[in-house]
């Protein structure tokens, strides 16, 4: 792409991907420098929920949805709750770079789940992509010590990808009837409630005697990947469509690994690199055969 043709929407999409990619590195720093995992997740999600409710109310003036859709919102919220548990503990138990590589399988999980619920039909290309990604996962797991000390963290990282995929599929019918901002606000709230209950003891015992860098990282974790990215991503999709937007999301694992290696001084084994390349190949093949989804309603 020529720089002269880079549009404001392209910059929005690139900014979104960079904010998402940095999230694992920032979270790893936070949970290894004094923040209890569940206390961090509880306070972070609570703050993001308050911000998003204020934004959505100012934009739409309400949060009403049809009674028949409440069940879908609650299902999506329960999946987000599981997603946050998996994410924060995977980051706590294994490296940010390894978690980022596993998160690259999200698009494959979305395809699998969409097929299970009848939203898509898959051909040989998809199953080939899924197999390549599965082999990549095995390489990453073995290269990171996944069959010994880090097996729990690696399993939770895969669970993070799977639950995010489940959430993406669960909200698909809702996005056709409501704006993504209204749905995100509701899901954030109903997902935060059980998270706050689960994390109550850690939150109550949490010390907040942190330095400025920790608070800068925490502010980023709230505003960047949870609040600002939703606005940028869905605004951009509304202008250029999901097909073009997905091209930018393909490189998120690469940026995520880069941030972890440079900012945290992490390293990858040869087998993790091989596995990451295979996962990326699976992403590209799967993306090439996926028909672009409908833009969310506004």
N, C-alpha and C positions, 0 to 999 in steps of 0.2 A: 504493500500500500504506500503510495507517495504521500510525503508529508503535506503537500499542498492540498491533498484530498482528505486529510484527517478532519473530521467534523466534531462539533461539540458532543454529539451523541457517542462517537467513538471514544472520546476522552472520558465520558461518563462510564462507559462499559469497561474500559481499561482500569479506571479508578476503582470500580466495583470489584473487579477480579483481584487487584492488588490488595484491597482492604480485606477481602476474604482470605487471600493467601497468607497474609501476615498474622491472621488470627491464631493459628496453632502455635506459632513462635511466641507471641505475646502471652498466650495462656500458659504455655510451658514455663515461661519466666515467672509469671505470677504465682502459680501453684508450687513452684520449687523455691520460692523466696518468702514464704510465710503465710500465704493465704490457704486456708483449708479448702479443698476442692468444692465441697457442697456449699460452704459459706460464700465462696466466690461466685458459684453458679446462681445461688439464690439472690444475692444482692445485685449482681449484674443483670439478671433477667428482670428483677423488680424495677430497676432503674430504666431499663430499655422499654419495659411495658408502659411505664408512666410517660416517657417521652413519646412513644408511638401513639398512645391514646390521645395525648394533647394534640399531636400533629393531625391525626385522623379526624378528631372532632372539629378542629379548625377547618379542615378541608371538606368534610362531608356533613358535619352537623349532627351525626348520630351513628349508631352501631346496629340498628335494627336488621334482623334477618328473619326469614320465614321459620315457623316452628319446625317444619319438616327438615330444615337444614341444621338445627341445633345438634342433632346426633352426629352429623358429619364433622362439625366443629369440635365436638368433644372427642371424637376418634382422633382427629388430627392433633389436638392438644395432648392427648395421652401418648401419641407417638413422639411428639416434640419433647415431652417429659423424659421418655426413655432415651431419646437422642442426646439430651443434655447430660444425663447420667453417664452414658457411654463415652461421650466426648471428653468431659472433664476428667474422668478417671483413666481413659486411654492416654491422655496427655500427661497425667500424673505418673503412669506406670511405664511408659516407653517414650522414645524421642519424638519431637515434633516432626522431624523429617520423615520418620517411619509412618506416623499417623497420616501425614499429608499424602504419602504414596498410596496408602490404603484408601483414603478418601477419593482417589482417582477412580475407584470402582463404582462410584455412586451412579453414574449414567448406565452402567450395566445392570445394577440392581433395579433402577427405574424401569428399564426395558423388561426385565423378568417379571416384576410385579404388575406392570401394565398388561403384560400377556396373561398373567394369572386371573386378573379381574375382567379380561375381555376388552380392554381398551385398544390393544394392538395384537397383530398377528406377526409372528416371527418366521423368517426364512433362514436359509443356511448361513447367510452372511452374519446375521446376529449371533447365532449359536457358535460360529467360528470366533467372533469377537469375544463372546463370553468365555470360551475355552482359553483363548490367549490371555485374557485378563486373569482367569483363575490360575493359570500357570505362573503369571507374574506375581500374584498374591503369594503363592507357595515360595517363590524365590525370595521375595521381600521378607517373609516370615522366617525362613531358614537363615537368611543373611543377617537378620537382626537378632538372632538368638531366639527366635519365636518358638522353638521346640523345647526351650528350657526356661530361663529366667523371665523372659518378656512375653510369654505366651498369653497371659491374662490381658496385658495392655494391647497386644496385637488383636486379640479376639474382640476387645471392646472397640478398637478402631474400625474393624470390619462391621461391628454392630452399629457404629456411628453412621457409616455409609449406607447400611441397609435401612436404618430407621429414617434417615433423611430422604431416601428414595421412597419409603412408605408414606412419609408425609407429603411428598410431591405428588404422588398418585392420589392420595386421599383428598387433597384440596382441589384437584382438577375440576370436578363438577361445580364446586363452589366458586371458582374463579370465572366460570362462565356466567354466573348470575350476579356476582358482586365485585366490587373493586378489590384488588389485592391488598390495599391498605386496610380496608375494613376487616377482611379475613385475617390478615396478619395481626391486627390489634386484638381480635377476639382470641385467636390461638395463643398469642403471647400470654394473655391474662389467664386463660384456663390451663395452660401448660405450667405457668408459674406457681399456681396454688399448690399442687402436689409437690412441686420442687421445694417450695418454702417449708412445707410440712416435713419432708424428708430431711432437709438440711437444717432444721431448727437447732439441733444440739450443736452442730459445728458453728452455726452462725452466732449462737448465744455465747460460745466460748472463744470466738475469734478476737484476737488482739489486732488493733488497727494502728499500731505504732510503726508505720512504714515511712520510708523516705520519699522524696518527690518523684523519683523515677517510677516507683511502684504505682503511685496515684496517676501519673501520666499514662502508664500502660493500662490501668483499670479504666480510665476515662476513654481511652481508645477502644477498649474491648466492648464498652457499652455503646458508644456513639458510632464507631466505624462499622464493624461487621454485623451488628444487630439493628441499628437504626438507619444510618445513612445509606447503607447498601440497598436496603429495601426500596428506598425512595429512588435512588439512582437507577437500579436495575429495572424496576417496573416502569419507570418513566421512559427509559431507553427502549424497552420492549414495545411500549405503546407507540413509539415513533418509527422504529425500523423493523419490528417483528422479532420473534424469538429465534428464527433461523440464523440471522446475522449475529444476534447476541450470543448464541451458543458457540460461535467461532472463538469468541474471546474467552469463554469459560473453559475451553479445552486446554489452555495454557496455565490454568490455576495451579495444578500440581507442580509444575516446573518452578513457578515463582515461590510457592510454599516451601519447597525443598531448598531453594536458593536462600531464602530468608533464614531458615533454620541453620543452614551451614555457616552463613556469614555472621549472623547476629548472636547465635548461641554457641558457635564453635562446634556444632555436631559434625558427625562424619557418617558416610555410608560405605558399607562393604561393597565389594564387586558384585555380589549376588543381589544386593538390594538395588544397585544401579540397573542390572539386567532385568530384574523384576519390574522396576519402574518404567523401563523402556517398553516392556511387554504390556503393562497396564495402559500406557499412553497409546500404544498401537491399537489396543482393544477399544479405547475411547474413540480414536479417529475412525476406525472401521464402523463402530456402532453409530456414531454421529452421521456418517455418510449415508447410512441406509434409513435413518429415522425421518419420517415426514415431519415438517415443522408443526408444532402444536399451535392451536389458535391463541391469538393474543388474549390476555386476561381482560375482562370487562372493566369499564371505568364508571 
